[in-house]
Structures are given as C-alpha cells and as structure tokens.
Amino acid sequence: MDRREILEEALRQVTGQRDDDYGKPEYSFQKIANLWNAYFDYRIAFTPKDVAVMMALLKIARIYTGVKTDSYVDLAGYAACAGELDSARKAEGEQK
C-alpha cells in the first residue's frame, strides 16, 4: 500500500462501519479509560485521548516486532482519533 491508500483505509475505518458496530471512538475510548483507571485503582486519570495515544504506541510496538500493513492503517487511525479528541478538548476550553 502507498501512503494515500493507507490514509484512505484509515479514514474508511474510523468513519465507517466501525462507528455502527462499536459506536464513536470517543465513547469506546472513554469506556476503556474507565477500565484502565479502575485497574490502576484510580491513581492515574486516563482520558479518551490517552487511550488513542496508548493504542498508537501498541501499533508502533507491533510494527517494530513485525511489519503488517494493517498496523500502519491502525496507527494512522488512532493518530487521527487522538488529534480529533485533542482539538475538541481545546475547543471546549476556548468556549469556557
């Protein structure tokens, strides 16, 4: 896959059927953050953006250990979700 194909596939995945199957990423990431917070006995306050970034790091680790094209697609998707969540957070801060 070339970079355009990777980005197009990531776009398709983060804006397509997965929303219908699993809900919006921010809701799923919030649920994951809640579970991680409970697991760490609330010593750490994970956010949905943290989840997206940590999942991106997981993909980087997978790329390091063995290259699969879908890892690059997933990495681009998680980066896009993290960027969107960060932009939304900053926009909310500006409105307050």
C-alpha positions in Angstrom: 0.0 0.0 0.0 1.2 3.5 -0.7 0.7 6.4 1.8 -2.6 7.5 0.1 -4.0 4.0 0.3 -3.0 3.7 4.0 -4.6 7.0 4.9 -7.7 6.3 2.8 -8.2 2.9 4.5 -7.6 4.5 7.9 -10.3 7.1 7.1 -12.7 4.5 5.9 -12.2 2.5 9.1 -12.5 5.4 11.6 -15.5 7.0 9.9 -17.4 3.9 8.5 -18.9 0.7 9.7 -16.9 0.6 13.0 -19.0 3.6 14.3 -22.1 1.5 13.7 -20.6 -1.7 15.1 -18.8 -0.2 18.2 -20.0 3.4 18.5 -18.0 6.6 18.1 -14.3 6.2 19.1 -14.6 8.8 21.9 -17.2 6.7 23.6 -15.3 3.5 23.3 -12.1 5.2 24.4 -13.9 6.6 27.4 -15.1 3.1 28.4 -11.5 1.8 28.0 -10.2 4.7 30.1 -12.7 4.0 32.8 -11.5 0.3 32.9 -7.8 1.4 32.9 -8.5 3.9 35.7 -10.2 1.2 37.8 -7.4 -1.3 37.1 -4.8 1.2 38.3 -7.0 1.9 41.4 -7.6 5.5 40.1 -4.0 6.5 40.7 -3.9 7.6 37.1 -6.6 9.5 35.3 -6.7 8.2 31.8 -8.7 10.2 29.2 -10.1 9.0 25.8 -7.1 10.8 24.1 -4.7 8.8 26.3 -6.3 5.6 25.1 -5.9 6.6 21.5 -2.2 7.5 22.1 -1.6 4.3 24.0 -3.2 2.3 21.2 -1.0 4.1 18.7 2.0 3.1 20.8 0.8 -0.5 20.8 0.7 -0.4 17.0 4.3 1.1 16.9 5.4 -1.8 19.1 3.8 -4.3 16.7 5.4 -2.5 13.7 8.8 -2.9 15.5 8.3 -6.6 16.0 6.9 -7.4 12.6 5.5 -5.3 9.8 1.9 -5.8 8.8 0.3 -3.2 6.6 -2.8 -3.1 8.8 -0.7 -1.9 11.7 0.1 1.3 9.7 -3.5 1.8 8.9 -4.5 1.3 12.5 -1.7 3.7 13.6 -3.0 6.4 11.3 -6.5 5.9 12.5 -5.5 6.1 16.2 -3.5 9.2 15.5 -6.5 10.8 13.7 -8.7 10.0 16.6 -6.3 11.4 19.2 -5.9 14.6 17.1 -9.7 15.0 16.9 -10.1 14.4 20.7 -7.4 16.9 21.4 -8.9 19.5 19.1 -12.3 19.0 20.7 -10.8 19.4 24.2 -9.1 22.6 23.2 -12.2 24.0 21.5 -14.2 23.2 24.7 -11.6 25.0 26.8 -11.8 28.1 24.5 -15.6 28.2 24.9 -15.5 28.2 28.7 
